[in-house]
Amino acid sequence: MTVRSSSPAASGRTGARRSPVRPAAVGRTGALAGAGLLLVLLVLVIVRLPWAGDLGMHAATLQRLRHSPLHPGNPLVDADTPSPYYSPWTLLLGTVARLSGLSVFVVLRLAAAAGLALLVTGVRRYVRTLSAHRAAPALALLSLLLLWGTTPFPWSGFLGLGSLALTVSYPSTFTLGLAFHFWASLTGALRREAGWPAWLGLGALWAVILLCHQFSGVVATVGAVATLLAAGRAGRVVWPRLGAGAAAGVVALWVWPYYDFFALFGAGSGLEAVHRVLYERPAARFGLVLLGVAALVARGRRERRDPLVLFFALGAVVVGAGWLSGHYAWGRALPAALVPAQVAAALEAVGAGGSAGPDRAGRRRVRAGWAVLLAGALLLGGWAQAGTMGYVVPRGALPAVVEDRYREPWTGYHWITPWVRYGDVVMAEGRAARQIPAYGPYTVAPGYPDFFLPDEERRVSDTGVYFAEGTPAVVRRGIEREYGVRWVVGRGGALDGAGLRVVARGPEGEVLYAVP
């Protein structure tokens, strides 16, 4: 019997001896594969563009800018008022729609693709300023998408997978992508002590972020302050240039012609009731982020001026102040606490401090244990948001346990467009008022709070009176004349005998009526 030699010489005759597969390489491959799969899922979601939220508001904004880029008026009602939705980003998208002739829904898909690309590249650039580990950007992206809670929480400006599936075309996604690039560029400018042009450019970028989505602009500002504080004395060297950049940003905000940015500071209590939900059920919605908080504690012990620790602390102060004062709209700054914790959880898994020494093996064991905890948390977070697959997979093909987590998108109002034209005024309430302006018509009352609309309360009241049971026909005719109403969308039977002519019947029992 011949015994095959296992000596190096023998192995050299059959080929070079293979190196063992390193756990770090496996982890990097796994992170890249996981992030890639989620991005493919989001691209498929963009193709469908599910509607369950504020998509109608943004489509209506593009409709107005497409038809009148210089004087668009109110996006929802037939009134000549400014709107904070008219930003540099939506102006660009409206121009694309106007020049190309593409539908606003096609342009929103293009906006979603651009926003997602900006977000991914921004996360990569920012994480590179914090860690040189090759797996860090992909792992950070996974944490931002999955490390949330056991109950999905879709909300504009929140980067959970299920939330992003519904809001990827919104300005908030584009703005958060800009914010990550902003933080990365700010860190680079501080490290190399950049000259005046770079700081003026950063000031202009800061203004664009604030104009495009004000709440995400607050998050971007908190992150920038944390970055400056983390720089310590190094940051003081560039203070004059920083001041010039900030001044340039303020001037850009002041001269923006489509709305008065600084008037938004006077927004009343109308926003507080809408945002109170942000402070409810925090454990179910954000519980997995506690892993990131633990990572921040470890980072804080190693470096007192750690930028992620300062970022989280400032964000927590803003959110906590909103809860204590009853200014619940400040809860929109929650990403300023969530993002640094999620990124810290990812960075702790790839580890800091792998240099030689007597405790090197111990540090490796700690990193391996942390990686196992993070992997478990990401799997749990992914399972909680598994219903996102329903936006690209037919419901019948989903397992029952996944289908139960799926949120059915809204039905649109394209069925009214053969009769209702651009600029027509439609009497509608509820979800219809939030969706119909996306196709070009106006409604009497806005489907969303509008700080710049002086007669908003009267419009809402008149709409309620119009749809109230028992309202006399003469009162309805007066409301129709006052607002130039040509069409009414309501539930079948609710307006029988109101002197309206039935034109078409849509899904869910809704009826399109023509006003005599």
C-alpha positions as a Python dict, from the first residue, in 0.01 Angstrom:
ca = {
    (1, 'M'): (0, 0, 0),
    (2, 'T'): (134, 340, -97),
    (3, 'V'): (119, 617, 160),
    (4, 'R'): (77, 964, 8),
    (5, 'S'): (325, 1209, 156),
    (6, 'S'): (187, 1518, 325),
    (7, 'S'): (520, 1699, 335),
    (8, 'P'): (556, 2045, 184),
    (9, 'A'): (766, 1900, -91),
    (10, 'A'): (499, 1652, -182),
    (11, 'S'): (231, 1913, -172),
    (12, 'G'): (444, 2131, -393),
    (13, 'R'): (422, 1865, -667),
    (14, 'T'): (42, 1877, -666),
    (15, 'G'): (7, 2252, -620),
    (16, 'A'): (73, 2521, -361),
    (17, 'R'): (-65, 2463, -13),
    (18, 'R'): (-386, 2658, 41),
    (19, 'S'): (-409, 2916, 315),
    (20, 'P'): (-684, 2867, 572),
    (21, 'V'): (-992, 3080, 521),
    (22, 'R'): (-985, 3365, 767),
    (23, 'P'): (-1297, 3445, 970),
    (24, 'A'): (-1254, 3812, 881),
    (25, 'A'): (-1278, 3731, 510),
    (26, 'V'): (-1590, 3523, 570),
    (27, 'G'): (-1746, 3806, 770),
    (28, 'R'): (-1663, 4061, 501),
    (29, 'T'): (-1812, 3840, 231),
    (30, 'G'): (-2123, 3783, 439),
    (31, 'A'): (-2169, 4156, 505),
    (32, 'L'): (-2124, 4242, 137),
    (33, 'A'): (-2365, 3967, 30),
    (34, 'G'): (-2628, 4071, 284),
    (35, 'A'): (-2605, 4439, 195),
    (36, 'G'): (-2616, 4353, -175),
    (37, 'L'): (-2931, 4143, -137),
    (38, 'L'): (-3109, 4421, 50),
    (39, 'L'): (-3010, 4674, -216),
    (40, 'V'): (-3144, 4445, -489),
    (41, 'L'): (-3470, 4421, -293),
    (42, 'L'): (-3491, 4800, -269),
    (43, 'V'): (-3424, 4840, -642),
    (44, 'L'): (-3712, 4601, -715),
    (45, 'V'): (-3930, 4801, -476),
    (46, 'I'): (-3843, 5119, -668),
    (47, 'V'): (-3972, 4958, -987),
    (48, 'R'): (-4309, 4901, -823),
    (49, 'L'): (-4307, 5225, -616),
    (50, 'P'): (-4566, 5122, -354),
    (51, 'W'): (-4791, 5402, -228),
    (52, 'A'): (-4863, 5404, 144),
    (53, 'G'): (-4787, 5745, 287),
    (54, 'D'): (-4679, 6083, 158),
    (55, 'L'): (-4601, 5987, -202),
    (56, 'G'): (-4901, 6192, -319),
    (57, 'M'): (-4762, 6506, -157),
    (58, 'H'): (-4432, 6474, -341),
    (59, 'A'): (-4598, 6383, -671),
    (60, 'A'): (-4822, 6690, -639),
    (61, 'T'): (-4514, 6905, -576),
    (62, 'L'): (-4358, 6783, -899),
    (63, 'Q'): (-4685, 6843, -1085),
    (64, 'R'): (-4684, 7212, -988),
    (65, 'L'): (-4314, 7262, -1065),
    (66, 'R'): (-4354, 7081, -1395),
    (67, 'H'): (-4633, 7312, -1510),
    (68, 'S'): (-4505, 7637, -1358),
    (69, 'P'): (-4147, 7622, -1229),
    (70, 'L'): (-4133, 7992, -1141),
    (71, 'H'): (-4477, 8037, -981),
    (72, 'P'): (-4601, 7692, -877),
    (73, 'G'): (-4842, 7805, -604),
    (74, 'N'): (-4969, 7574, -334),
    (75, 'P'): (-4909, 7209, -426),
    (76, 'L'): (-5240, 7079, -285),
    (77, 'V'): (-5504, 7353, -310),
    (78, 'D'): (-5575, 7626, -563),
    (79, 'A'): (-5403, 7908, -374),
    (80, 'D'): (-5101, 8129, -440),
    (81, 'T'): (-4891, 8043, -134),
    (82, 'P'): (-4530, 7928, -84),
    (83, 'S'): (-4445, 7576, 25),
    (84, 'P'): (-4146, 7417, 202),
    (85, 'Y'): (-4176, 7126, -41),
    (86, 'Y'): (-4031, 7348, -317),
    (87, 'S'): (-3665, 7271, -260),
    (88, 'P'): (-3357, 7258, -485),
    (89, 'W'): (-3409, 6882, -525),
    (90, 'T'): (-3779, 6897, -618),
    (91, 'L'): (-3709, 7192, -848),
    (92, 'L'): (-3453, 6978, -1030),
    (93, 'L'): (-3697, 6685, -1052),
    (94, 'G'): (-3977, 6911, -1174),
    (95, 'T'): (-3747, 7046, -1443),
    (96, 'V'): (-3661, 6691, -1550),
    (97, 'A'): (-4032, 6612, -1577),
    (98, 'R'): (-4098, 6933, -1773),
    (99, 'L'): (-3812, 6886, -2023),
    (100, 'S'): (-3847, 6510, -2069),
    (101, 'G'): (-4224, 6481, -2072),
    (102, 'L'): (-4200, 6188, -1831),
    (103, 'S'): (-4479, 6116, -1584),
    (104, 'V'): (-4413, 6245, -1233),
    (105, 'F'): (-4431, 5885, -1111),
    (106, 'V'): (-4151, 5787, -1349),
    (107, 'V'): (-3949, 6086, -1227),
    (108, 'L'): (-4012, 5977, -867),
    (109, 'R'): (-3864, 5638, -955),
    (110, 'L'): (-3557, 5815, -1092),
    (111, 'A'): (-3544, 6021, -770),
    (112, 'A'): (-3560, 5700, -568),
    (113, 'A'): (-3271, 5546, -760),
    (114, 'A'): (-3063, 5863, -719),
    (115, 'G'): (-3147, 5891, -350),
    (116, 'L'): (-3057, 5528, -282),
    (117, 'A'): (-2727, 5562, -468),
    (118, 'L'): (-2646, 5880, -276),
    (119, 'L'): (-2731, 5711, 55),
    (120, 'V'): (-2514, 5404, -11),
    (121, 'T'): (-2214, 5606, -128),
    (122, 'G'): (-2259, 5853, 157),
    (123, 'V'): (-2263, 5577, 420),
    (124, 'R'): (-1949, 5430, 267),
    (125, 'R'): (-1763, 5762, 270),
    (126, 'Y'): (-1867, 5848, 626),
    (127, 'V'): (-1785, 5506, 769),
    (128, 'R'): (-1444, 5522, 599),
    (129, 'T'): (-1365, 5826, 815),
    (130, 'L'): (-1427, 5610, 1123),
    (131, 'S'): (-1278, 5274, 1026),
    (132, 'A'): (-1042, 5139, 761),
    (133, 'H'): (-1183, 4787, 790),
    (134, 'R'): (-1302, 4667, 450),
    (135, 'A'): (-1625, 4518, 589),
    (136, 'A'): (-1721, 4828, 789),
    (137, 'P'): (-1929, 5012, 524),
    (138, 'A'): (-2137, 4707, 430),
    (139, 'L'): (-2190, 4612, 793),
    (140, 'A'): (-2288, 4969, 879),
    (141, 'L'): (-2543, 4971, 595),
    (142, 'L'): (-2691, 4646, 726),
    (143, 'S'): (-2718, 4798, 1074),
    (144, 'L'): (-2886, 5113, 942),
    (145, 'L'): (-3145, 4904, 758),
    (146, 'L'): (-3210, 4624, 1007),
    (147, 'L'): (-3103, 4726, 1358),
    (148, 'W'): (-3432, 4881, 1470),
    (149, 'G'): (-3691, 4688, 1667),
    (150, 'T'): (-3932, 4399, 1652),
    (151, 'T'): (-4216, 4620, 1522),
    (152, 'P'): (-4161, 4797, 1186),
    (153, 'F'): (-4193, 5173, 1199),
    (154, 'P'): (-4229, 5336, 856),
    (155, 'W'): (-4164, 5710, 874),
    (156, 'S'): (-3999, 5961, 645),
    (157, 'G'): (-3635, 6014, 741),
    (158, 'F'): (-3606, 5678, 922),
    (159, 'L'): (-3381, 5430, 744),
    (160, 'G'): (-3533, 5095, 845),
    (161, 'L'): (-3575, 4857, 551),
    (162, 'G'): (-3955, 4862, 565),
    (163, 'S'): (-3959, 5239, 605),
    (164, 'L'): (-3713, 5297, 322),
    (165, 'A'): (-3919, 5074, 91),
    (166, 'L'): (-4205, 5325, 120),
    (167, 'T'): (-4001, 5647, 140),
    (168, 'V'): (-3702, 5585, -89),
    (169, 'S'): (-3843, 5831, -344),
    (170, 'Y'): (-3903, 6101, -81),
    (171, 'P'): (-3671, 6403, -41),
    (172, 'S'): (-3579, 6272, 306),
    (173, 'T'): (-3384, 5980, 156),
    (174, 'F'): (-3197, 6207, -83),
    (175, 'T'): (-3128, 6450, 204),
    (176, 'L'): (-2995, 6183, 440),
    (177, 'G'): (-2767, 6064, 163),
    (178, 'L'): (-2637, 6420, 131),
    (179, 'A'): (-2598, 6432, 510),
    (180, 'F'): (-2363, 6132, 514),
    (181, 'H'): (-2155, 6293, 239),
    (182, 'F'): (-2163, 6620, 434),
    (183, 'W'): (-2026, 6456, 749),
    (184, 'A'): (-1756, 6277, 551),
    (185, 'S'): (-1651, 6598, 373),
    (186, 'L'): (-1656, 6795, 699),
    (187, 'T'): (-1431, 6536, 865),
    (188, 'G'): (-1190, 6553, 572),
    (189, 'A'): (-1186, 6932, 578),
    (190, 'L'): (-1099, 6932, 948),
    (191, 'R'): (-822, 6675, 912),
    (192, 'R'): (-646, 6847, 626),
    (193, 'E'): (-728, 7204, 741),
    (194, 'A'): (-897, 7280, 410),
    (195, 'G'): (-897, 7626, 260),
    (196, 'W'): (-1172, 7884, 228),
    (197, 'P'): (-1338, 7747, -90),
    (198, 'A'): (-1395, 7406, 71),
    (199, 'W'): (-1563, 7561, 375),
    (200, 'L'): (-1783, 7786, 163),
    (201, 'G'): (-1887, 7480, -33),
    (202, 'L'): (-1970, 7296, 289),
    (203, 'G'): (-2184, 7591, 396),
    (204, 'A'): (-2375, 7581, 68),
    (205, 'L'): (-2423, 7203, 103),
    (206, 'W'): (-2556, 7250, 456),
    (207, 'A'): (-2813, 7500, 324),
    (208, 'V'): (-2923, 7263, 46),
    (209, 'I'): (-2975, 6986, 303),
    (210, 'L'): (-3188, 7212, 522),
    (211, 'L'): (-3395, 7333, 228),
    (212, 'C'): (-3460, 6985, 89),
    (213, 'H'): (-3589, 6825, 410),
    (214, 'Q'): (-3589, 7037, 721),
    (215, 'F'): (-3609, 6752, 975),
    (216, 'S'): (-3323, 6561, 815),
    (217, 'G'): (-3140, 6894, 806),
    (218, 'V'): (-3161, 6904, 1185),
    (219, 'V'): (-3007, 6555, 1197),
    (220, 'A'): (-2731, 6668, 960),
    (221, 'T'): (-2663, 6974, 1175),
    (222, 'V'): (-2641, 6768, 1495),
    (223, 'G'): (-2394, 6533, 1327),
    (224, 'A'): (-2187, 6826, 1205),
    (225, 'V'): (-2170, 6980, 1553),
    (226, 'A'): (-2060, 6643, 1693),
    (227, 'T'): (-1788, 6620, 1428),
    (228, 'L'): (-1661, 6968, 1518),
    (229, 'L'): (-1661, 6894, 1891),
    (230, 'A'): (-1474, 6569, 1832),
    (231, 'A'): (-1202, 6759, 1646),
    (232, 'G'): (-1116, 6952, 1963),
    (233, 'R'): (-827, 7192, 1924),
    (234, 'A'): (-775, 7087, 1565),
    (235, 'G'): (-1114, 7233, 1484),
    (236, 'R'): (-1028, 7570, 1636),
    (237, 'V'): (-766, 7633, 1369),
    (238, 'V'): (-1034, 7653, 1101),
    (239, 'W'): (-1293, 7844, 1303),
    (240, 'P'): (-1276, 8159, 1084),
    (241, 'R'): (-1333, 7948, 773),
    (242, 'L'): (-1607, 7755, 950),
    (243, 'G'): (-1776, 8085, 1035),
    (244, 'A'): (-1757, 8196, 673),
    (245, 'G'): (-1908, 7867, 559),
    (246, 'A'): (-2190, 7893, 811),
    (247, 'A'): (-2258, 8251, 702),
    (248, 'A'): (-2271, 8140, 338),
    (249, 'G'): (-2523, 7874, 434),
    (250, 'V'): (-2744, 8121, 620),
    (251, 'V'): (-2738, 8359, 322),
    (252, 'A'): (-2838, 8075, 89),
    (253, 'L'): (-3131, 7990, 318),
    (254, 'W'): (-3235, 8354, 331),
    (255, 'V'): (-3233, 8413, -46),
    (256, 'W'): (-3415, 8091, -144),
    (257, 'P'): (-3716, 8229, -334),
    (258, 'Y'): (-3974, 7950, -300),
    (259, 'Y'): (-4045, 7980, 73),
    (260, 'D'): (-3924, 8160, 384),
    (261, 'F'): (-3710, 7903, 562),
    (262, 'F'): (-3686, 8102, 883),
    (263, 'A'): (-4064, 8138, 902),
    (264, 'L'): (-4078, 7765, 977),
    (265, 'F'): (-3950, 7837, 1327),
    (266, 'G'): (-4291, 7989, 1392),
    (267, 'A'): (-4483, 7674, 1299),
    (268, 'G'): (-4754, 7628, 1559),
    (269, 'S'): (-4880, 7331, 1754),
    (270, 'G'): (-5033, 7166, 1447),
    (271, 'L'): (-4723, 6951, 1404),
    (272, 'E'): (-4710, 6828, 1764),
    (273, 'A'): (-5016, 6601, 1754),
    (274, 'V'): (-4897, 6435, 1433),
    (275, 'H'): (-4555, 6357, 1579),
    (276, 'R'): (-4654, 6240, 1926),
    (277, 'V'): (-4652, 5884, 1795),
    (278, 'L'): (-4273, 5909, 1759),
    (279, 'Y'): (-4243, 5878, 2137),
    (280, 'E'): (-4473, 5577, 2171),
    (281, 'R'): (-4361, 5212, 2204),
    (282, 'P'): (-3987, 5284, 2190),
    (283, 'A'): (-3882, 4933, 2298),
    (284, 'A'): (-4080, 4764, 2019),
    (285, 'R'): (-3969, 5011, 1752),
    (286, 'F'): (-3609, 5079, 1850),
    (287, 'G'): (-3517, 4811, 2105),
    (288, 'L'): (-3242, 4648, 1898),
    (289, 'V'): (-3057, 4981, 1888),
    (290, 'L'): (-2963, 4920, 2253),
    (291, 'L'): (-2685, 4699, 2118),
    (292, 'G'): (-2546, 5009, 1953),
    (293, 'V'): (-2579, 5206, 2276),
    (294, 'A'): (-2360, 4944, 2444),
    (295, 'A'): (-2110, 4987, 2163),
    (296, 'L'): (-2112, 5362, 2220),
    (297, 'V'): (-2033, 5307, 2587),
    (298, 'A'): (-1729, 5102, 2488),
    (299, 'R'): (-1620, 5367, 2238),
    (300, 'G'): (-1664, 5641, 2496),
    (301, 'R'): (-1436, 5460, 2738),
    (302, 'R'): (-1165, 5438, 2474),
    (303, 'E'): (-1200, 5796, 2346),
    (304, 'R'): (-1381, 6071, 2533),
    (305, 'R'): (-1427, 6283, 2219),
    (306, 'D'): (-1547, 6000, 1998),
    (307, 'P'): (-1764, 6158, 1722),
    (308, 'L'): (-2032, 5888, 1734),
    (309, 'V'): (-2065, 5919, 2113),
    (310, 'L'): (-2104, 6297, 2086),
    (311, 'F'): (-2345, 6258, 1792),
    (312, 'F'): (-2565, 6023, 1996),
    (313, 'A'): (-2552, 6243, 2307),
    (314, 'L'): (-2657, 6557, 2119),
    (315, 'G'): (-2935, 6371, 1937),
    (316, 'A'): (-3064, 6227, 2263),
    (317, 'V'): (-3070, 6576, 2417),
    (318, 'V'): (-3281, 6714, 2131),
    (319, 'V'): (-3525, 6423, 2136),
    (320, 'G'): (-3547, 6425, 2515),
    (321, 'A'): (-3611, 6798, 2519),
    (322, 'G'): (-3899, 6747, 2277),
    (323, 'W'): (-4057, 6488, 2503),
    (324, 'L'): (-4017, 6698, 2819),
    (325, 'S'): (-4146, 7018, 2658),
    (326, 'G'): (-4428, 6865, 2456),
    (327, 'H'): (-4266, 6972, 2127),
    (328, 'Y'): (-4316, 6627, 1979),
    (329, 'A'): (-4205, 6736, 1632),
    (330, 'W'): (-3854, 6737, 1777),
    (331, 'G'): (-3888, 6359, 1772),
    (332, 'R'): (-3803, 6380, 1403),
    (333, 'A'): (-3446, 6421, 1526),
    (334, 'L'): (-3451, 6058, 1648),
    (335, 'P'): (-3217, 5951, 1363),
    (336, 'A'): (-2955, 6175, 1524),
    (337, 'A'): (-2950, 5924, 1812),
    (338, 'L'): (-3025, 5610, 1610),
    (339, 'V'): (-2771, 5651, 1329),
    (340, 'P'): (-2459, 5684, 1551),
    (341, 'A'): (-2570, 5388, 1763),
    (342, 'Q'): (-2632, 5171, 1457),
    (343, 'V'): (-2297, 5263, 1303),
    (344, 'A'): (-2120, 5205, 1635),
    (345, 'A'): (-2268, 4855, 1660),
    (346, 'A'): (-2125, 4770, 1317),
    (347, 'L'): (-1782, 4917, 1391),
    (348, 'E'): (-1754, 4735, 1723),
    (349, 'A'): (-1802, 4406, 1540),
    (350, 'V'): (-1507, 4470, 1308),
    (351, 'G'): (-1313, 4580, 1613),
    (352, 'A'): (-1060, 4837, 1716),
    (353, 'G'): (-723, 4754, 1849),
    (354, 'G'): (-597, 4442, 1681),
    (355, 'S'): (-228, 4511, 1743),
    (356, 'A'): (7, 4258, 1891),
    (357, 'G'): (14, 4217, 2264),
    (358, 'P'): (-57, 3977, 2549),
    (359, 'D'): (-434, 4040, 2532),
    (360, 'R'): (-464, 4021, 2155),
    (361, 'A'): (-640, 3684, 2171),
    (362, 'G'): (-879, 3824, 2431),
    (363, 'R'): (-969, 4116, 2207),
    (364, 'R'): (-1034, 3877, 1922),
    (365, 'R'): (-1269, 3672, 2139),
    (366, 'V'): (-1454, 3987, 2239),
    (367, 'R'): (-1492, 4092, 1876),
    (368, 'A'): (-1611, 3745, 1780),
    (369, 'G'): (-1869, 3748, 2058),
    (370, 'W'): (-1983, 4093, 1955),
    (371, 'A'): (-2013, 3983, 1592),
    (372, 'V'): (-2236, 3694, 1701),
    (373, 'L'): (-2459, 3932, 1898),
    (374, 'L'): (-2482, 4174, 1607),
    (375, 'A'): (-2559, 3894, 1360),
    (376, 'G'): (-2841, 3774, 1583),
    (377, 'A'): (-2981, 4125, 1621),
    (378, 'L'): (-2965, 4184, 1244),
    (379, 'L'): (-3145, 3854, 1176),
    (380, 'L'): (-3416, 3946, 1427),
    (381, 'G'): (-3450, 4293, 1278),
    (382, 'G'): (-3464, 4148, 928),
    (383, 'W'): (-3736, 3904, 1030),
    (384, 'A'): (-3937, 4189, 1183),
    (385, 'Q'): (-3925, 4370, 846),
    (386, 'A'): (-3971, 4061, 629),
    (387, 'G'): (-4304, 4197, 508),
    (388, 'T'): (-4105, 4427, 279),
    (389, 'M'): (-4074, 4132, 41),
    (390, 'G'): (-4446, 4162, -25),
    (391, 'Y'): (-4378, 4470, -237),
    (392, 'V'): (-4191, 4261, -494),
    (393, 'V'): (-4329, 3908, -443),
    (394, 'P'): (-4696, 3819, -508),
    (395, 'R'): (-4883, 3776, -182),
    (396, 'G'): (-4981, 3419, -269),
    (397, 'A'): (-4616, 3324, -300),
    (398, 'L'): (-4525, 3451, 48),
    (399, 'P'): (-4522, 3221, 350),
    (400, 'A'): (-4816, 3295, 578),
    (401, 'V'): (-4591, 3423, 859),
    (402, 'V'): (-4430, 3672, 619),
    (403, 'E'): (-4758, 3772, 457),
    (404, 'D'): (-4892, 3870, 799),
    (405, 'R'): (-4615, 4131, 821),
    (406, 'Y'): (-4692, 4279, 481),
    (407, 'R'): (-4853, 4622, 462),
    (408, 'E'): (-5089, 4655, 166),
    (409, 'P'): (-5015, 4968, -45),
    (410, 'W'): (-5288, 5220, -112),
    (411, 'T'): (-5502, 5210, -423),
    (412, 'G'): (-5443, 5511, -648),
    (413, 'Y'): (-5690, 5747, -815),
    (414, 'H'): (-5583, 5707, -1175),
    (415, 'W'): (-5938, 5595, -1247),
    (416, 'I'): (-6064, 5957, -1222),
    (417, 'T'): (-5815, 6101, -1474),
    (418, 'P'): (-6021, 6037, -1791),
    (419, 'W'): (-6261, 6306, -1667),
    (420, 'V'): (-6074, 6518, -1407),
    (421, 'R'): (-5810, 6744, -1564),
    (422, 'Y'): (-5504, 6925, -1434),
    (423, 'G'): (-5605, 7221, -1217),
    (424, 'D'): (-5965, 7106, -1158),
    (425, 'V'): (-6084, 7142, -799),
    (426, 'V'): (-6211, 6821, -637),
    (427, 'M'): (-6404, 6805, -311),
    (428, 'A'): (-6252, 6513, -120),
    (429, 'E'): (-6156, 6418, 232),
    (430, 'G'): (-5939, 6162, 410),
    (431, 'R'): (-5703, 5954, 203),
    (432, 'A'): (-5854, 6083, -123),
    (433, 'A'): (-5741, 6436, -35),
    (434, 'R'): (-5387, 6305, 18),
    (435, 'Q'): (-5370, 6126, -316),
    (436, 'I'): (-5577, 6312, -577),
    (437, 'P'): (-5339, 6613, -612),
    (438, 'A'): (-5069, 6370, -727),
    (439, 'Y'): (-5249, 6351, -1063),
    (440, 'G'): (-5273, 6728, -1110),
    (441, 'P'): (-5610, 6836, -962),
    (442, 'Y'): (-5649, 7040, -645),
    (443, 'T'): (-5861, 6965, -340),
    (444, 'V'): (-6054, 7213, -127),
    (445, 'A'): (-5878, 7123, 199),
    (446, 'P'): (-5514, 7016, 203),
    (447, 'G'): (-5451, 6652, 285),
    (448, 'Y'): (-5152, 6755, 499),
    (449, 'P'): (-5094, 7037, 752),
    (450, 'D'): (-4989, 7353, 572),
    (451, 'F'): (-4824, 7623, 778),
    (452, 'F'): (-4825, 7872, 489),
    (453, 'L'): (-5196, 7838, 402),
    (454, 'P'): (-5380, 8114, 595),
    (455, 'D'): (-5733, 7976, 547),
    (456, 'E'): (-5649, 7612, 616),
    (457, 'E'): (-5887, 7582, 913),
    (458, 'R'): (-6178, 7725, 716),
    (459, 'R'): (-6113, 7491, 425),
    (460, 'V'): (-6104, 7190, 656),
    (461, 'S'): (-6425, 7305, 826),
    (462, 'D'): (-6607, 7362, 497),
    (463, 'T'): (-6504, 7018, 374),
    (464, 'G'): (-6641, 6861, 691),
    (465, 'V'): (-6969, 7049, 649),
    (466, 'Y'): (-6997, 6943, 285),
    (467, 'F'): (-6968, 6572, 364),
    (468, 'A'): (-7177, 6586, 682),
    (469, 'E'): (-7501, 6394, 668),
    (470, 'G'): (-7802, 6622, 645),
    (471, 'T'): (-7620, 6927, 506),
    (472, 'P'): (-7875, 7118, 291),
    (473, 'A'): (-7815, 7121, -85),
    (474, 'V'): (-7807, 7502, -86),
    (475, 'V'): (-7513, 7498, 158),
    (476, 'R'): (-7326, 7248, -60),
    (477, 'R'): (-7387, 7462, -370),
    (478, 'G'): (-7246, 7764, -188),
    (479, 'I'): (-6927, 7577, -91),
    (480, 'E'): (-6888, 7454, -448),
    (481, 'R'): (-6913, 7808, -585),
    (482, 'E'): (-6675, 7954, -328),
    (483, 'Y'): (-6392, 7714, -412),
    (484, 'G'): (-6473, 7649, -778),
    (485, 'V'): (-6544, 7280, -717),
    (486, 'R'): (-6610, 7081, -1035),
    (487, 'W'): (-6593, 6726, -900),
    (488, 'V'): (-6664, 6535, -581),
    (489, 'V'): (-6513, 6203, -471),
    (490, 'G'): (-6704, 6026, -197),
    (491, 'R'): (-6836, 5693, -80),
    (492, 'G'): (-7125, 5547, -275),
    (493, 'G'): (-7456, 5632, -117),
    (494, 'A'): (-7321, 5900, 117),
    (495, 'L'): (-7408, 6180, -129),
    (496, 'D'): (-7724, 6032, -279),
    (497, 'G'): (-7982, 6303, -325),
    (498, 'A'): (-7717, 6578, -309),
    (499, 'G'): (-7789, 6696, -662),
    (500, 'L'): (-7468, 6547, -806),
    (501, 'R'): (-7431, 6340, -1123),
    (502, 'V'): (-7254, 6004, -1100),
    (503, 'V'): (-6968, 5990, -1353),
    (504, 'A'): (-6762, 5684, -1254),
    (505, 'R'): (-6725, 5427, -982),
    (506, 'G'): (-6386, 5333, -846),
    (507, 'P'): (-6243, 5073, -609),
    (508, 'E'): (-6344, 5042, -246),
    (509, 'G'): (-6693, 5180, -317),
    (510, 'E'): (-6583, 5531, -411),
    (511, 'V'): (-6774, 5737, -664),
    (512, 'L'): (-6675, 6032, -884),
    (513, 'Y'): (-6956, 6290, -906),
    (514, 'A'): (-6981, 6589, -1137),
    (515, 'V'): (-7101, 6915, -987),
    (516, 'P'): (-7402, 7057, -1178),
}
